[in-house]
């Protein structure tokens, strides 16, 4: 779990370097720049835990298989798909709420203004840490 948080924080810090871009463009650019570093770190960490397998001790083998499986899921599912989806979620919710014409959203208006403000990055980062 710690590795997921470390790599996610690394990605989100790179994401915050692009405040002038839309969140979708910023997360794509951040993923493009940090992807190689994160994948190589996952390979090194996976290789380190893979060295525990030949020891013949069952708990060590189980631990290494669990960690390597978690790293593969992180590298190929969470970072490229799940985190960008969480970043794009506030924009998508705001678009859905504003498309409905003829309805009054007094309480929803506060939510939309919160989602469309500069809090999008903080909300995405909070959701990322909450789900991890």
Backbone as CSV, one residue per row, in Angstrom:
resi,resn,N_x,N_y,N_z,CA_x,CA_y,CA_z,C_x,C_y,C_z
1,UNK,0.823,-1.185,0.000,0.000,0.000,0.000,0.874,1.260,0.000
2,UNK,1.987,1.208,0.700,2.854,2.384,0.746,3.396,2.745,-0.622
3,UNK,3.689,1.736,-1.430,4.219,2.034,-2.762,3.170,2.713,-3.627
4,UNK,1.908,2.320,-3.489,0.842,2.982,-4.252,0.777,4.444,-3.887
5,UNK,0.831,4.735,-2.618,0.729,6.118,-2.169,1.939,6.914,-2.626
6,UNK,3.143,6.336,-2.529,4.351,7.043,-2.955,4.299,7.375,-4.440
7,UNK,3.964,6.400,-5.267,3.920,6.644,-6.705,2.784,7.596,-7.066
8,UNK,1.668,7.490,-6.357,0.545,8.393,-6.619,0.884,9.825,-6.226
9,UNK,1.582,9.981,-5.121,1.999,11.327,-4.712,2.988,11.887,-5.726
10,UNK,3.887,11.051,-6.217,4.828,11.479,-7.243,4.086,11.965,-8.488
11,UNK,3.070,11.220,-8.903,2.266,11.611,-10.068,1.484,12.889,-9.797
12,UNK,0.908,13.004,-8.610,0.093,14.190,-8.304,0.955,15.450,-8.159
13,UNK,2.148,15.324,-7.659,3.027,16.488,-7.584,3.388,16.977,-8.979
14,UNK,3.611,16.049,-9.892,3.865,16.427,-11.281,2.607,17.045,-11.892
15,UNK,1.438,16.533,-11.518,0.161,17.069,-12.000,-0.020,18.521,-11.561
16,UNK,0.374,18.827,-10.344,0.217,20.186,-9.827,1.174,21.178,-10.476
17,UNK,2.161,20.700,-11.219,3.078,21.594,-11.917,2.440,22.231,-13.150
18,UNK,1.252,21.783,-13.528,0.578,22.292,-14.720,-0.763,22.938,-14.362
19,UNK,-0.778,24.002,-13.571,-2.059,24.619,-13.198,-2.719,25.374,-14.353
20,UNK,-1.940,25.724,-15.365,-2.477,26.483,-16.488,-3.225,25.600,-17.482
21,UNK,-3.094,24.277,-17.386,-3.778,23.347,-18.276,-5.068,22.847,-17.636
22,UNK,-5.948,22.308,-18.463,-7.146,21.677,-17.906,-6.724,20.418,-17.161
23,UNK,-7.521,19.956,-16.210,-7.128,18.762,-15.438,-6.873,17.534,-16.315
24,UNK,-7.671,17.364,-17.377,-7.463,16.206,-18.247,-6.114,16.283,-18.953
25,UNK,-5.801,17.458,-19.485,-4.521,17.623,-20.173,-3.357,17.509,-19.191
26,UNK,-3.537,18.045,-17.991,-2.462,18.023,-17.000,-2.154,16.602,-16.545
27,UNK,-3.177,15.775,-16.332,-2.915,14.410,-15.867,-2.297,13.569,-16.977
28,UNK,-2.683,13.826,-18.223,-2.069,13.099,-19.335,-0.593,13.468,-19.449
29,UNK,-0.306,14.760,-19.352,1.082,15.214,-19.438,1.903,14.713,-18.250
30,UNK,1.334,14.739,-17.064,2.034,14.242,-15.878,2.285,12.739,-15.986
31,UNK,1.310,12.002,-16.486,1.488,10.552,-16.660,2.561,10.261,-17.698
32,UNK,2.586,11.081,-18.745,3.578,10.877,-19.797,4.990,11.103,-19.266
33,UNK,5.157,12.110,-18.412,6.490,12.423,-17.906,6.935,11.524,-16.757
34,UNK,6.012,11.022,-15.971,6.397,10.200,-14.820,6.235,8.712,-15.063
35,UNK,5.598,8.330,-16.156,5.331,6.916,-16.409,6.573,6.058,-16.455
36,UNK,7.597,6.501,-17.172,8.825,5.717,-17.283,9.529,5.536,-15.959
37,UNK,9.552,6.587,-15.159,10.205,6.515,-13.851,9.446,5.561,-12.937
38,UNK,8.132,5.661,-12.952,7.321,4.803,-12.084,7.420,3.346,-12.521
39,UNK,7.385,3.092,-13.825,7.486,1.711,-14.308,8.848,1.120,-13.957
40,UNK,9.910,1.885,-14.124,11.228,1.348,-13.769,11.350,1.106,-12.264
41,UNK,10.756,1.971,-11.446,10.771,1.750,-9.997,9.959,0.506,-9.623
42,UNK,8.844,0.283,-10.328,8.034,-0.918,-10.085,8.820,-2.164,-10.466
43,UNK,9.549,-2.112,-11.572,10.349,-3.273,-11.994,11.442,-3.566,-10.965
44,UNK,12.104,-2.533,-10.483,13.167,-2.732,-9.490,12.598,-3.295,-8.191
45,UNK,11.488,-2.724,-7.721,10.884,-3.214,-6.480,10.335,-4.624,-6.654
46,UNK,9.723,-4.913,-7.806,9.235,-6.265,-8.072,10.368,-7.269,-8.130
47,UNK,11.483,-6.871,-8.741,12.648,-7.754,-8.791,13.231,-8.019,-7.407
48,UNK,13.194,-7.000,-6.580,13.697,-7.164,-5.214,12.863,-8.176,-4.449
49,UNK,11.543,-8.059,-4.577,10.692,-9.024,-3.878,10.712,-10.395,-4.541
50,UNK,11.004,-10.449,-5.843,11.081,-11.741,-6.532,12.264,-12.564,-6.026
51,UNK,13.270,-11.908,-5.487,14.411,-12.662,-4.951,14.054,-13.450,-3.693
52,UNK,12.909,-13.152,-3.087,12.474,-13.903,-1.907,11.877,-15.257,-2.267
53,UNK,11.462,-15.441,-3.518,10.786,-16.678,-3.916,11.681,-17.917,-3.834
54,UNK,12.917,-17.862,-4.315,13.734,-19.090,-4.267,14.137,-19.527,-2.857
55,UNK,13.836,-18.749,-1.845,14.225,-19.106,-0.484,13.534,-20.380,-0.011
56,UNK,12.385,-20.694,-0.580,11.686,-21.909,-0.193,10.840,-21.763,1.056
57,UNK,10.787,-20.583,1.619,9.967,-20.342,2.804,8.610,-19.829,2.309
58,UNK,7.558,-20.542,2.654,6.232,-20.262,2.107,5.748,-18.835,2.422
59,UNK,5.860,-18.350,3.648,5.382,-16.976,3.892,6.126,-15.922,3.062
60,UNK,7.420,-16.117,2.846,8.171,-15.171,2.021,7.719,-15.231,0.565
61,UNK,7.453,-16.422,0.068,6.960,-16.567,-1.305,5.589,-15.936,-1.458
62,UNK,4.719,-16.160,-0.488,3.385,-15.556,-0.535,3.461,-14.037,-0.486
63,UNK,4.336,-13.520,0.362,4.514,-12.078,0.453,5.011,-11.498,-0.860
64,UNK,5.978,-12.147,-1.457,6.516,-11.628,-2.709,5.487,-11.684,-3.832
65,UNK,4.705,-12.743,-3.895,3.659,-12.836,-4.913,2.608,-11.750,-4.697
66,UNK,2.233,-11.508,-3.451,1.244,-10.468,-3.163,1.765,-9.078,-3.538
67,UNK,3.000,-8.791,-3.204,3.562,-7.476,-3.516,3.708,-7.293,-5.019
68,UNK,4.194,-8.312,-5.717,4.369,-8.206,-7.166,3.021,-8.052,-7.857
69,UNK,2.003,-8.769,-7.396,0.661,-8.618,-7.961,0.124,-7.213,-7.734
70,UNK,0.313,-6.688,-6.537,-0.113,-5.322,-6.253,0.607,-4.293,-7.102
71,UNK,1.896,-4.511,-7.340,2.655,-3.589,-8.184,2.182,-3.632,-9.633
72,UNK,1.846,-4.820,-10.126,1.348,-4.930,-11.498,0.000,-4.233,-11.636
73,UNK,-0.879,-4.428,-10.666,-2.180,-3.747,-10.694,-1.989,-2.238,-10.625
74,UNK,-1.096,-1.795,-9.771,-0.814,-0.369,-9.662,-0.305,0.198,-10.974
75,UNK,0.647,-0.479,-11.563,1.335,0.042,-12.745,0.453,0.023,-13.991
76,UNK,-0.404,-0.970,-14.137,-1.159,-1.116,-15.372,-2.647,-0.833,-15.256
77,UNK,-3.160,-0.640,-14.040,-4.585,-0.333,-13.876,-4.797,0.982,-13.138
78,UNK,-4.240,1.091,-11.948,-4.533,2.263,-11.124,-3.939,3.552,-11.682
79,UNK,-2.650,3.566,-11.954,-2.020,4.806,-12.404,-2.487,5.257,-13.792
80,UNK,-2.590,4.372,-14.785,-2.998,4.885,-16.097,-4.503,5.047,-16.281
81,UNK,-5.334,4.343,-15.505,-6.782,4.389,-15.737,-7.536,5.034,-14.582
82,UNK,-7.329,4.531,-13.385,-8.135,4.934,-12.234,-7.862,6.367,-11.786
83,UNK,-6.605,6.738,-11.664,-6.275,8.093,-11.194,-6.698,9.160,-12.190
84,UNK,-6.443,9.007,-13.504,-6.975,10.011,-14.436,-8.501,10.097,-14.420
85,UNK,-9.164,8.959,-14.172,-10.628,9.004,-14.074,-11.071,9.806,-12.852
86,UNK,-10.363,9.666,-11.743,-10.688,10.465,-10.559,-10.432,11.951,-10.795
87,UNK,-9.399,12.260,-11.570,-9.096,13.660,-11.866,-10.169,14.254,-12.762
88,UNK,-10.670,13.476,-13.713,-11.686,13.971,-14.643,-13.088,13.967,-14.039
89,UNK,-13.281,13.304,-12.923,-14.612,13.179,-12.317,-15.262,14.515,-11.957
90,UNK,-14.575,15.464,-11.331,-15.248,16.735,-11.017,-15.749,17.474,-12.249
91,UNK,-14.976,17.492,-13.333,-15.441,18.135,-14.567,-16.657,17.412,-15.134
92,UNK,-16.624,16.093,-15.118,-17.748,15.323,-15.641,-19.010,15.567,-14.816
93,UNK,-18.885,15.610,-13.497,-20.052,15.888,-12.654,-20.589,17.293,-12.895
94,UNK,-19.685,18.247,-13.052,-20.132,19.623,-13.301,-20.840,19.714,-14.642
95,UNK,-20.341,19.006,-15.655,-20.992,19.028,-16.968,-22.366,18.383,-16.932
96,UNK,-22.495,17.297,-16.205,-23.793,16.623,-16.102,-24.802,17.509,-15.376
97,UNK,-24.361,18.151,-14.307,-25.274,18.993,-13.533,-25.690,20.245,-14.303
98,UNK,-24.818,20.793,-15.118,-25.168,22.020,-15.841,-25.913,21.739,-17.135
99,UNK,-25.921,20.511,-17.623,-26.660,20.176,-18.846,-28.158,20.137,-18.621
100,UNK,-28.568,19.842,-17.428,-29.996,19.720,-17.139,-30.603,21.119,-17.086
101,UNK,-31.395,21.441,-18.092,-31.992,22.772,-18.176,-33.393,22.747,-17.585
102,UNK,-33.803,23.891,-17.106,-35.149,24.012,-16.581,-35.286,23.567,-15.140
103,UNK,-34.234,23.165,-14.519,-34.296,22.745,-13.127,-33.465,23.691,-12.288
104,UNK,-33.917,23.890,-11.101,-33.195,24.762,-10.184,-32.356,23.903,-9.254
105,UNK,-31.066,24.154,-9.224,-30.150,23.420,-8.351,-29.562,24.382,-7.338
106,UNK,-30.346,24.701,-6.317,-29.816,25.635,-5.328,-28.730,24.979,-4.492
107,UNK,-28.999,23.794,-3.985,-27.949,23.137,-3.213,-26.900,22.557,-4.148
108,UNK,-27.318,22.105,-5.328,-26.362,21.582,-6.297,-25.457,22.662,-6.840
109,UNK,-25.910,23.898,-6.836,-25.086,25.000,-7.328,-23.840,25.181,-6.498
110,UNK,-23.971,24.974,-5.202,-22.803,25.074,-4.334,-21.809,23.947,-4.643
111,UNK,-22.343,22.769,-4.908,-21.472,21.644,-5.244,-20.768,21.909,-6.568
112,UNK,-21.515,22.405,-7.550,-20.910,22.693,-8.850,-19.852,23.772,-8.726
113,UNK,-20.141,24.825,-7.965,-19.135,25.875,-7.822,-17.904,25.346,-7.092
114,UNK,-18.097,24.417,-6.151,-16.950,23.816,-5.483,-16.140,22.973,-6.458
115,UNK,-16.839,22.192,-7.290,-16.151,21.301,-8.212,-15.460,22.041,-9.338
116,UNK,-16.007,23.179,-9.750,-15.411,23.883,-10.873,-14.387,24.914,-10.432
117,UNK,-14.182,25.075,-9.146,-13.184,26.027,-8.680,-11.805,25.385,-8.731
118,UNK,-10.822,26.024,-8.170,-9.460,25.502,-8.175,-9.314,24.342,-7.197
119,UNK,-10.398,23.943,-6.539,-10.332,22.829,-5.596,-10.316,21.478,-6.297
120,UNK,-10.371,21.465,-7.628,-10.395,20.195,-8.343,-9.162,19.359,-8.047
121,UNK,-8.018,20.012,-8.009,-6.799,19.254,-7.742,-6.809,18.706,-6.324
122,UNK,-7.269,19.490,-5.368,-7.316,19.026,-3.987,-8.326,17.903,-3.828
123,UNK,-9.474,18.018,-4.519,-10.486,16.978,-4.451,-9.964,15.686,-5.072
124,UNK,-9.299,15.779,-6.210,-8.744,14.584,-6.848,-7.680,13.936,-5.987
125,UNK,-6.849,14.749,-5.347,-5.795,14.231,-4.474,-6.422,13.568,-3.246
126,UNK,-7.480,14.175,-2.690,-8.168,13.583,-1.543,-8.790,12.243,-1.925
127,UNK,-9.459,12.194,-3.070,-10.069,10.939,-3.520,-9.010,9.871,-3.769
128,UNK,-7.885,10.292,-4.306,-6.796,9.361,-4.551,-6.295,8.743,-3.254
129,UNK,-6.039,9.554,-2.259,-5.540,9.030,-0.988,-6.614,8.239,-0.252
130,UNK,-7.885,8.651,-0.389,-8.966,7.956,0.274,-9.150,6.558,-0.328
131,UNK,-9.050,6.439,-1.640,-9.244,5.152,-2.298,-8.027,4.252,-2.174
132,UNK,-6.867,4.822,-1.972,-5.657,4.012,-1.846,-5.583,3.493,-0.444
